[in-house]
């Protein structure tokens, strides 16, 4: 019998490495661009050109601790914590509506000891956990189909309703997209998926038409030049940034749009600054980074041994990548402005710590739930076994005869 480390364990380690390296690479790009995008305004308003860079480094340090803790925790524990996490999330969202901090026309943050926390970010993870848990129960026949849908709509619907009251439609769409991907990975019937998609689109369109500012955003997306100093201002400034960047960009630190032309240059519109300073080449580097991140995350999800781990890793990966795609689409005027930052790249404490914690959970799925080292028993045919026994007998006979001959020779010499 011989033992060997299987190729699956080596592949799992390589995929983990790719997943982590792509995330760290995007964070490093974000640090460089946050400093470039915010240095001018920070010098004027804060007296310190590295104000936002320093704070982002602190958030990354905190996020690293959360990521390591999540990575060392067996992800299967999260299945028991799905509904408690949902309850904590609902409590946080209610606190936002009661005592939340208002900014930019929305009330999304809570002040905790001088730190601002955005509970809607963590609501994404809670909804993915609950959806994965319910689908795993359905798969193991612990829960009937009807009960699964009832609990899913009750829990996640309440969360999305509270997020919409902040108001934050962009985050609501991100949560809905993450839930939908988990349902897709969970093998839900295509007719049910089509019904969910149609219902979600109808609710979203109604929400746009009910609120005047959302309708204004929609119409400005279709024609931003109709109101260049109002609703279309951000989209036009972002297009000017990309147009100025061209293929290779104007150079790091040489952006003109960051001089108080483009609002939220270091948060929601940081991709426009990337396009201006590094051009099409730098913009594609970010796209490739998220593509590698998505590929590695999907590989980790597919290699998971249990359904909950597969759905959890796949849902988290999809949620992060979809949010990045939504940000890119909004900045490049492919969809209306949503106010969603780019994960791992944009400035933001709640977004960074939440994303790094989610990365730790996916790494936990790869560590505890993927196919690892197996013992390989070498099968020996009966013919090979017979030859091995004959060879062994011959060796024994030779050693026995040499001992006899040696013994006789020795006795003669002694005599």
N, C-alpha and C positions, 0 to 999 in steps of 0.2 A: 504494500500500500504506500502511495506517495501523496503528499499534500502540496498544493500550489495556490497561489493567490490568483483568483480568476480575473479575466479582463474586465468584467463588469465593475469590480471595485476600483480598478485603475481609471476606467472611464468616468465613474462617479466622482472621483477626486479631481479629474480634469475639468469636468463640468462645473463643479463647485468653484474651482479656481477661476474659470472663465466668468462665472456669474459674479464673483466677488471683485475680480479685476475690472470688469466693465463698469460696475457700480462705483468703485474707487476712482476710475478714470473720469467718469462723468462728474464726480464731486470735485476733482482737481480742476477740471474745466470750469465748473461753477465758481470756485474760489477766485480764479484768475479774472473771470468776467464780472463777478460781483464787485471786486475791487475797481476794475476799469469803469464799470457803469455807475458806481456810486461815489467815487473819490472826489469828483468835482462838487457835487451837491453836499457831500459830507463836510468838505472843507469850508463851504460857505455857511452851512446851517449848524454844524457840530464843532467846527474848529479842529477836526481830526479827519484826514482823508481816508483813514483806515477804520472808521467807526463801524461800518457794517461788516467789514471783513473780520474784525476781531470778534464781533458777536456771532458771526457765522461759524467761526472756529470753535467757539464755546458750545454752540449747538451741535456741531459735529462730534465734539468730545463726549457730550452727553449721549448723543445718538450711538456712538461706538460702544458705550457701556450697555445701553439697552440692546444693541445688536448682539453683543457677546452673551448677555444673559439669555436672550431668546434662542440663540444658537445652541446653548448648552441645555436648555430645557427641552425635554421630550415633547414634541409637538402634539402627541396624543392626549396630553393633559389638557390642551386647549379645547378639546371636544367637550369636556365636562364644564369648561368655563365659558362656553359660547353664550348661553342665556344670561349668566351673571354679567358678562361683558356688555351684552345688549342693554341690561338694566342700568349699568353704570353710564353707558353712553346716553341713554334717554335722560338720566338725571343731569348730566352735563349740558345737554341741549336745552333742557328746561331752565337751567341756571343762566345760560346765555340769553334767553328771552327775558329773564327777570333782572339780572344784574350785569349783563354783558356790556362790553366796550363797543362803542359805535365808531366806524371809520369807513369813509368812502361810500356812505349811504347804506351801509349794512351793519348789522350787530352780530358779530361772529366770534368774538374772543372773550375770555375770562381772565381777569388780572389775579394772578396767584403769587403774592410776594414779589411784585415787580416784574414777573414773567407773564407774558401773554400766551395763553393756551387756546387752541382752536379745537373744540370737541368734535366738530364735524369731520376733521381728518381721521380721528380714531373711530368715528362711526362707520367709515368704509370697512375697516378690518372687522368690526363686530358683525356687520351685515354679511360679509364673506364667510366668517366663522359659522354663523347661524345657518346660512344657506348650505354650506358643506355638511354640517351636522345633520340637518333635516334630510338631505339627499342620501347620506350614508344610512340613516335610519330607514328610509324608504327602500334602499337597496337590500338591506338585511331583513326586510319585512317586519321591522319593529313598529313601523308607522304606515298607515294607509295613505294612498295617494291623495284623497280628499283632505285628510287631516294635515298632510304636509303642506298643501297649498294654502290652507286656512292659516296655519301658524306662520308661514312665510310672509303672506300678505299682511297679517296683523303686525308682526314685528318690524319687518323692513319698511312697510308702508308708513308706520308711525314715525320711524326715524327720518325717512325722506320728507314727510310732511313737516316735521319740526325744522329740518334744514331749509325747506322752502320758505318758512316764516321768517328767516333771518334778514333778508332773503338771500339765497345762494343757489341759484339754479344750476350753475356750473358743477358744483360739488354733488348736487342731486343727480345730475346726468352721469357723473363719474361713478356714483354708488350704484345706480341702475345698470350701468354697463358692466361693472364687476359682478353683480348678481347674475346678469344674463349670461356671462361667460361661464360662471360656475354651473348654471343650469345646462348650458350647452355641453360642458365636459361631463356632467352627470348623466348624460344619456336620456334626457327628457324628450318625450315625443315631439316631433317637429311641428305637429299641429298646435300643441300647447305652446311651444316656443314662438310660433307665428302669432298666436293670440296675445301672448305677453308683449311681443314687440309692437303689435298694432295698438294695444291698449296704452302702452307707454308713449307711443308717438302721439296718440290723441290727447292724452293728459298733458304732454309737453306743449303741444300746439295751443291748447286751451290756456295753459299758464302764460304763454307768450302774449296771447291776445288780450287776456284779462288785465295785465299790468301794462300801462302805457310806456314805461321806460324799456320794457323788454321788446315791445313792438317797434319802438324807435331804434333799438339796437339791430333788430332784424332788417328793417328798411335801410338803415345806414350801412349794413353789411352788403346789401344789394347795390347800393349807390352811395358810397361814403362822400363823394364830391358834392352831393346835394346839400350837405351841411359841414363844410370843411373846418369850421371853427367850433363846431359843437359835437354832435354825436359821431361824426366821421373823423374827428381829429386824430385819435390814437391810431386808427387803421391807416390813415394817410401818412403819418409820421413813421410808422413801421415800414410802409412800402418805400418811403424815401431812404430809410436806413438800408434796406436790402438793395435798392437800386444803386446807392452810393458804394456799397461793398463790392459789387461786381463778382469776379471770379476769385480773386485772391484777397480782397478786402483792403481797407485803407491803412491797416496796421494796428497792432495792439495799443490801446490807450489813445488812439487818434479819432475816436468817434466824435461826431459833431452833434448827433441827436441827444447825447447824454447831457448836453449843456442846456438843461431845462426845457428841451423841446418835446422829448418823449416821456410821458408820465410813466411811473412804475418801471423805470428802465432796468432796475436790479431785481425785480420780482416777476410780474406777469409778462413783461416784454423784454426779458433778458435775451431771448432768442433773436430779437431784432438787432441788438447790439452785437451779438455773435456774428450775425450776417453782415453787419456793416464793417466790423473790424477784421474779421477773418474771411469774409466773402463766402462764396458757394462752397469752397473747400472746407472751411471750418464748420459750416452748417451741416454738410454731409458727414463730417466726423461725428457730430452729435447724433445724427440719425443712425449711423453705423453702430455707435456705442449702445444705443437703446435696442437696436436689432440684435446685437450679441447678447445683451441682457435678456431679451425676450426668448431667444433661442435656448440659452442655458436654463432659464427658468422653466420653459416648457419641457426640456429634457429631464429636469429634476422631477417635475410633476408626473411625467409618464413613467419614470422609473420607480415611483412610490409603490410599496407593496399593498397598501390599503386604500380604500376609496376616499376616506376622509383626507389623508395626506395628499393624494393626487388632486382632489378638488381644492384643497386649501392652497397648495403651492401654485396651481394653475390660476386660481382666482386672484391671488395676491399679485402674481406676475402680470396678469392681464390688466388689473386695476392700475398698476403703476405705469405700464406702457400706454394704456389708453389715455391716461391723464396727460402724459407727455405728448401724445399725438394730438389731443385736443388743444393743448397750449400752442403747439406748432401751427395747427390749422387756424387758430384764432389770430395769431401774430402775422401769418402770411395771407390773411383775408380769405381763407377757404371756408370759414364758418364765422358766425357772429362772435364778438368778444365775450368771453365767459368769466374772466377774472380768475382763472385757474393757473397757478404757478407751474413751472416745469419741475418735476421731481428730481432731486439730487443736484440740480443746477441752479434754480432760482433761490434767492434769499428767503429765509423763513424758518423759524424755530420749530413750530408744530409740524410743518411739512417735512423737514429734515429728520427730526427724531422719529416721527411716525414711519417714514420710508425706511430708515435704517433698522428699526425694530421689525418691520415686515421682511426685510432682507434676512435678518437673523432667523425668522420663522421658516423661510424657505430653505435656508441652510440647515436648519434642524430637521426638516423633512428629508433632505439629502443625507444627513448624518445618521439619523435613526430609522428612516423608513425605506431607504433605497436598498437594492440588492447588493450585498457586500461580499465579504470573504466566504467562500464555500470550500468544503473539503472534497477533493476530487479523488475518487478511488479508481486506481488503474485496473481495468478489467484484463485478466490474463486468461487466455484460452486453455482448454484442457491439454492440448498438445504442447504448448509452451510450458505448462505446469509440469508435464511429464519429463520434458527435457531438463528442466531446472532440477527436478528430483534426482535424475540420473547423474547430472553434473555434480550435485552435492554428494552423492554416494561415492563417485570416483574420487572427489577430493578427500572424503573421509578415509577411503581405502588407501590412498597414497600416503596420507599422514600417518595412518596406522602402520603401514609397511615400513615407512621411514623410521618410525619409532622402534619397530622390531629390529630392523637392520642396525640402526644406531645403537640399540641396546646391546646386540650381540657384539658389535665392534668394540663397544666400551668394555664389555666383560672380558674380551680377549686381551685388550690393552691393560686392563687392571690385573689380568692373570699374568 
